[in-house]
Amino acid sequence: MVLSELLRSPVVVAPMAGGPSTPALVSAAASAGALAFLAAGYKTGPAMVAEISAVRAAGVTGFGVNVFVPGERAPGGGDLSRFLLSLGAGAGPASWDDDGYEDKVAALLADPPPAVSFTFGCPAAPLISAFRRAGSVVIVTVTSPEEALVAAQAGADALCVQGVEAGAHRGTFVNDDDALSRDFGLLSLLAIVGSVCDLPLIAAGALMTAAQVRAVRTAGAVAAQCGTAFLRCPESGAHPLHKAALADPLSTSTALTRAFSGRPARGIVNDFLLAHGDAPAAYPEINNATRPLRAAAAAAGDVGGMSLWAGQGFRLALDQPAAQVAAMLAGVRI
């Protein structure tokens, strides 16, 4: 299969790990022609397989699954220790894990989805070849021309080009000390990546309107990947407080931060983000340590302690069914 066979619309629904990307959201967006992705991140292999089964049971034939590529263990040391102490009581263990990568990859190869995408790195060329032989279109998220060349040389079918405007985690291959500042705006990145490789490019980064979708396609993308635009949809599994924060006049800006996870991610500025701006590069260790704190904040109705992931255009997110949002972004009336 090739990417063009899956793109019945210029809209791709981003995989949003941690709850927002439900089978209901994928199915509803697909009904409007969008290519929608399930998020395997932070799920067990069996849970991922169950969601794939639910999407297929709904009659969806064109969809994708996104997988996190595991990184290296954090070196530890004084910076991480001091940060963990600053979290106070209630924090979890700062443990490393690979998010069940091998099990998920094996399950996907055993029953291949139409598309599979990878974030936080590029899989080895033999694995990409295995997915392509199995019939899956392979997409790799990139944030720089150097990453684009690595993915192209490894045999990816297409690239998801993620600008700095995008909400949630940056898809950088390396979580180093420079990752917060080494970023490209989406339009610049599209042009630069397009100049170094000829793979199909999917543009991602705070795309909230049909005009913006048209703009990135004019700039060379075959489609626009949108995530924040779907967060307020009734089919989204985002926490109700997260949905409300997107429309709250007190939510005025977003920022890139490692505060919640130890990896650069864009979210609405709140108390926790401001208080923990010194978080070191340690993912998933910090993500695991703060998970109980974030869950407790959500349970207590404290939006100041939650990770409110959102792209720069979050104020344009609509509380409408996913099919309507997908059609709006594609410039179609339904």
C-alpha positions as CSV (number, residue, x, y, z in Angstrom):
1,M,0.0,0.0,0.0
2,V,1.1,3.6,-0.6
3,L,0.2,6.7,1.3
4,S,-1.8,8.2,-1.5
5,E,-4.3,5.3,-1.2
6,L,-5.0,6.1,2.4
7,L,-5.4,9.9,1.9
8,R,-9.1,10.4,1.1
9,S,-8.8,13.8,2.6
10,P,-6.0,16.3,3.2
11,V,-6.5,15.8,7.0
12,V,-4.6,13.4,9.2
13,V,-5.6,13.1,12.8
14,A,-2.6,13.0,15.1
15,P,-2.0,10.2,17.6
16,M,-2.5,11.8,21.0
17,A,-1.1,9.5,23.7
18,G,-2.4,9.4,27.2
19,G,-6.1,9.2,26.4
20,P,-7.4,11.6,23.8
21,S,-7.0,9.3,20.8
22,T,-9.9,6.9,21.3
23,P,-11.3,4.3,18.8
24,A,-14.4,6.5,18.7
25,L,-12.4,9.5,17.7
26,V,-10.5,7.6,15.0
27,S,-13.7,6.1,13.6
28,A,-15.6,9.4,13.6
29,A,-12.8,11.3,11.9
30,A,-12.4,8.4,9.4
31,S,-16.1,8.7,8.5
32,A,-15.3,12.2,7.2
33,G,-12.4,10.9,5.1
34,A,-9.5,11.7,7.5
35,L,-6.7,9.3,8.1
36,A,-6.7,9.0,11.8
37,F,-4.1,7.4,14.1
38,L,-4.5,5.4,17.3
39,A,-1.8,6.2,19.9
40,A,0.0,3.1,21.3
41,G,2.1,5.2,23.6
42,Y,1.5,4.5,27.4
43,K,-0.7,1.5,26.6
44,T,0.1,-2.2,26.9
45,G,0.3,-4.3,23.8
46,P,-3.0,-6.0,24.5
47,A,-4.7,-2.7,25.1
48,M,-3.4,-1.4,21.7
49,V,-4.6,-4.5,20.0
50,A,-8.1,-4.1,21.6
51,E,-8.3,-0.6,20.3
52,I,-7.3,-1.7,16.8
53,S,-10.0,-4.3,16.9
54,A,-12.6,-1.7,17.9
55,V,-11.7,0.5,15.0
56,R,-11.9,-2.4,12.6
57,A,-15.2,-3.5,14.1
58,A,-16.5,0.0,13.3
59,G,-15.8,-0.6,9.6
60,V,-12.7,1.6,9.3
61,T,-10.3,0.3,6.7
62,G,-7.9,3.3,6.6
63,F,-6.2,4.1,9.9
64,G,-2.8,4.1,11.5
65,V,-1.1,3.3,14.8
66,N,1.7,5.4,16.3
67,V,4.5,3.8,18.4
68,F,7.1,5.5,20.6
69,V,10.7,4.6,19.9
70,P,12.5,4.0,23.2
71,G,15.5,6.2,24.1
72,E,18.5,5.8,26.3
73,R,18.3,5.7,30.1
74,A,18.9,9.1,31.8
75,P,22.4,9.4,33.3
76,G,21.0,10.3,36.7
77,G,23.2,12.5,38.9
78,G,22.6,15.7,40.8
79,D,20.2,17.5,38.4
80,L,17.8,14.6,38.3
81,S,18.0,14.0,42.0
82,R,17.4,17.6,42.9
83,F,14.4,17.8,40.5
84,L,12.9,14.7,42.0
85,L,13.2,16.2,45.5
86,S,11.4,19.3,44.3
87,L,8.4,17.3,43.4
88,G,7.7,16.5,47.1
89,A,5.5,13.8,48.4
90,G,3.3,11.8,46.1
91,A,5.7,11.4,43.2
92,G,6.3,8.0,41.7
93,P,9.6,6.2,41.1
94,A,11.7,7.7,38.4
95,S,11.9,4.5,36.5
96,W,13.0,3.8,32.9
97,D,11.0,1.7,30.5
98,D,10.7,1.0,26.8
99,D,6.9,1.5,26.7
100,G,6.6,-2.2,25.7
101,Y,8.1,-1.4,22.3
102,E,9.1,-4.9,21.2
103,D,5.8,-6.4,22.2
104,K,3.9,-3.7,20.3
105,V,6.0,-4.0,17.2
106,A,5.6,-7.8,17.2
107,A,1.8,-7.4,17.5
108,L,1.6,-4.9,14.7
109,L,3.7,-7.1,12.4
110,A,1.5,-10.1,13.2
111,D,-1.7,-8.1,12.2
112,P,-0.5,-5.1,10.3
113,P,-2.5,-1.9,10.3
114,P,-2.7,0.1,7.0
115,A,-0.2,2.7,8.4
116,V,2.3,2.7,11.3
117,S,4.1,5.8,12.5
118,F,7.1,6.2,14.8
119,T,7.9,9.1,17.1
120,F,11.0,9.9,19.2
121,G,13.3,8.2,16.8
122,C,13.7,6.2,13.6
123,P,13.4,2.4,13.6
124,A,16.2,0.3,12.1
125,A,16.0,-0.2,8.4
126,P,15.2,-3.9,8.7
127,L,12.1,-3.2,10.8
128,I,10.9,-0.6,8.4
129,S,11.3,-3.1,5.6
130,A,9.4,-5.7,7.5
131,F,6.4,-3.4,8.0
132,R,6.5,-2.4,4.3
133,R,6.6,-6.1,3.3
134,A,3.6,-6.7,5.6
135,G,1.7,-4.0,3.7
136,S,1.9,-1.1,6.2
137,V,2.8,2.5,5.1
138,V,5.7,3.6,7.4
139,I,5.8,7.2,8.6
140,V,8.5,8.7,10.8
141,T,8.1,12.0,12.7
142,V,11.0,14.4,12.1
143,T,11.8,17.8,13.5
144,S,15.0,18.7,11.5
145,P,16.5,18.1,8.1
146,E,19.1,15.8,9.7
147,E,16.4,13.6,11.1
148,A,14.6,13.6,7.7
149,L,17.7,12.3,6.0
150,V,18.1,9.5,8.6
151,A,14.5,8.4,8.1
152,A,14.7,8.6,4.3
153,Q,17.9,6.5,4.3
154,A,16.2,3.9,6.6
155,G,13.4,3.4,4.0
156,A,10.4,5.3,5.4
157,D,7.5,5.8,3.0
158,A,6.7,9.3,4.3
159,L,7.7,11.9,6.9
160,C,5.5,13.7,9.5
161,V,7.3,17.1,9.6
162,Q,6.6,18.6,13.0
163,G,7.1,22.3,13.6
164,V,7.9,23.9,16.9
165,E,4.2,25.2,17.0
166,A,2.9,21.7,17.6
167,G,1.3,20.6,20.9
168,A,2.5,17.8,23.2
169,H,5.8,16.1,22.8
170,R,8.4,17.1,20.3
171,G,9.3,14.2,18.1
172,T,13.0,14.8,18.4
173,F,15.2,11.7,17.9
174,V,17.5,12.8,20.7
175,N,16.5,14.3,24.1
176,D,19.6,16.4,24.7
177,D,20.3,19.7,26.4
178,D,19.8,21.6,23.2
179,A,16.4,20.1,22.2
180,L,14.4,23.0,23.7
181,S,16.1,25.6,21.5
182,R,17.0,23.6,18.3
183,D,13.6,24.0,16.6
184,F,12.1,25.0,13.3
185,G,8.8,26.7,12.5
186,L,6.6,24.5,10.4
187,L,6.8,26.4,7.1
188,S,10.5,26.7,7.3
189,L,10.9,23.1,8.1
190,L,8.7,22.0,5.3
191,A,10.8,23.9,2.8
192,I,14.1,22.7,4.2
193,V,13.1,19.0,4.5
194,G,11.6,19.2,1.0
195,S,14.9,20.4,-0.3
196,V,16.9,17.4,1.1
197,C,14.5,14.5,0.3
198,D,11.7,13.7,-2.0
199,L,9.4,11.7,0.3
200,P,5.8,12.7,0.8
201,L,5.6,15.2,3.7
202,I,2.7,15.4,6.3
203,A,2.8,18.8,8.0
204,A,2.2,19.0,11.8
205,G,2.1,22.1,14.0
206,A,-0.9,24.0,15.4
207,L,-3.0,23.6,12.2
208,M,-6.5,24.6,13.2
209,T,-8.3,25.9,10.1
210,A,-9.0,25.0,6.5
211,A,-6.9,27.9,5.4
212,Q,-3.9,26.6,7.3
213,V,-4.4,23.2,5.8
214,R,-4.4,24.7,2.3
215,A,-1.3,26.8,3.2
216,V,0.9,23.8,4.2
217,R,-0.3,21.9,1.1
218,T,0.7,24.9,-1.0
219,A,4.1,24.8,0.8
220,G,4.7,21.2,-0.3
221,A,2.8,18.9,2.2
222,V,0.5,16.2,0.9
223,A,-1.6,16.5,4.0
224,A,-1.9,18.3,7.4
225,Q,-1.7,16.4,10.7
226,C,-4.0,18.0,13.3
227,G,-4.2,17.1,17.0
228,T,-5.2,20.0,19.2
229,A,-8.1,20.7,16.8
230,F,-9.7,17.5,17.9
231,L,-9.1,17.7,21.7
232,R,-12.5,19.2,22.5
233,C,-14.5,16.8,20.4
234,P,-17.0,14.6,22.3
235,E,-15.2,11.5,21.0
236,S,-11.9,12.7,22.4
237,G,-10.7,11.0,25.6
238,A,-9.0,14.1,26.9
239,H,-9.9,14.9,30.5
240,P,-12.9,17.3,30.8
241,L,-10.7,19.8,32.7
242,H,-8.2,19.7,29.8
243,K,-11.0,20.3,27.3
244,A,-12.3,23.2,29.4
245,A,-8.8,24.8,29.7
246,L,-8.6,25.0,26.0
247,A,-11.5,27.4,26.0
248,D,-10.8,29.2,29.3
249,P,-10.0,32.9,28.8
250,L,-7.4,32.4,31.6
251,S,-5.5,30.1,29.3
252,T,-3.4,32.6,27.5
253,S,-0.3,30.9,26.1
254,T,1.6,27.8,25.6
255,A,5.3,27.0,26.3
256,L,7.8,24.2,25.6
257,T,8.7,22.4,28.8
258,R,10.3,19.3,30.3
259,A,8.5,19.9,33.6
260,F,6.0,17.0,33.3
261,S,7.9,14.4,31.4
262,G,11.6,15.2,31.1
263,R,11.2,15.6,27.3
264,P,10.3,18.8,25.4
265,A,6.6,19.2,25.1
266,R,4.2,22.1,24.5
267,G,1.4,22.8,26.9
268,I,-0.8,25.5,28.3
269,V,1.2,27.5,30.8
270,N,0.1,26.7,34.3
271,D,1.5,26.5,37.9
272,F,3.3,23.2,37.6
273,L,5.0,24.2,34.3
274,L,6.2,27.5,35.8
275,A,7.4,25.9,39.0
276,H,9.4,23.2,37.4
277,G,11.1,24.8,34.4
278,D,14.4,23.4,35.5
279,A,13.5,19.8,34.7
280,P,16.5,18.0,33.2
281,A,16.5,15.7,30.2
282,A,15.3,12.5,31.7
283,Y,12.5,10.7,29.8
284,P,10.6,8.6,30.7
285,E,12.0,8.8,34.2
286,I,10.4,12.2,35.0
287,N,7.2,11.2,33.1
288,N,6.8,8.2,35.4
289,A,7.7,10.2,38.5
290,T,5.1,12.9,37.8
291,R,2.3,10.6,36.7
292,P,0.8,10.2,40.2
293,L,1.0,13.9,40.8
294,R,-0.8,14.7,37.5
295,A,-3.5,12.1,38.3
296,A,-4.0,13.5,41.8
297,A,-4.3,17.0,40.4
298,A,-6.9,15.9,37.8
299,A,-8.9,14.0,40.5
300,A,-8.9,17.2,42.7
301,G,-9.9,19.5,39.8
302,D,-6.6,21.3,40.0
303,V,-5.8,22.3,36.4
304,G,-2.6,24.0,37.7
305,G,-1.1,20.6,38.3
306,M,-2.1,18.9,35.0
307,S,-0.2,18.5,31.8
308,L,-2.5,20.5,29.4
309,W,-0.9,19.6,26.1
310,A,-1.8,22.0,23.3
311,G,-0.5,23.6,20.2
312,Q,-0.1,27.3,19.7
313,G,-3.5,27.6,18.0
314,F,-5.4,25.9,20.9
315,R,-7.9,28.8,21.3
316,L,-9.4,27.8,17.9
317,A,-10.3,24.2,19.1
318,L,-14.0,23.5,18.6
319,D,-16.4,21.6,20.8
320,Q,-17.9,19.8,17.8
321,P,-18.1,16.2,16.7
322,A,-14.9,14.9,15.2
323,A,-16.5,14.3,11.7
324,Q,-17.5,17.9,11.6
325,V,-14.0,19.1,12.6
326,A,-12.4,16.9,10.1
327,A,-14.7,18.1,7.3
328,M,-14.1,21.7,8.4
329,L,-10.3,21.3,8.2
330,A,-10.7,19.7,4.8
331,G,-12.8,22.6,3.6
332,V,-15.9,20.4,3.1
333,R,-19.4,21.2,4.2
334,I,-21.4,18.5,5.9
